[in-house]
Amino acid sequence: MAQSPILYRTASELLGISMAAPQVIQHRLTRMALSGPVLSARDQQEFTRMVQEKQAAFSQAWWTMGAEMFTVQQQMCQAWLQNPWAAGRNLPAAMDKAAAKSLAPIRRKAQANAKRLSKTSV
């Protein structure tokens, strides 16, 4: 199977998030609206899980971004030492890769939640 062009990795990750997130938001907002002022045990568990998952996914995304940017900086420095005039040639592809890798934990969690919540009743 052919791999998608390198500059479309970030767009692919964002598309996955944009398809899954509204489904998750709709399900959870509906649960909030139906629960009223007193949350059921199921709702308390789901909303606690929501907060914990967001914290984990976003912290993983930030750590990944930091590691990827460190790698990009090393590659740019090495390229500059070899040929200062061509050092930035691969920068767009490297930045796209870094952004896509950083968005991946958020996309995975959003898609997993959309799949899980689609199997439960509102």
Secondary structure, DSSP 8 states (H G I E B T S, - for coil): -----GGGHHHHHHHHHHHHHHHHHHHHHHHHHHHTTS--HHHHHHHHHHHHHHHHHHHHHHHHHHHHHHHHHHHHHHHHHH-GGGTTTTHHHHHHHHHHHHHHHHHHHHHHHHHHHHTS--
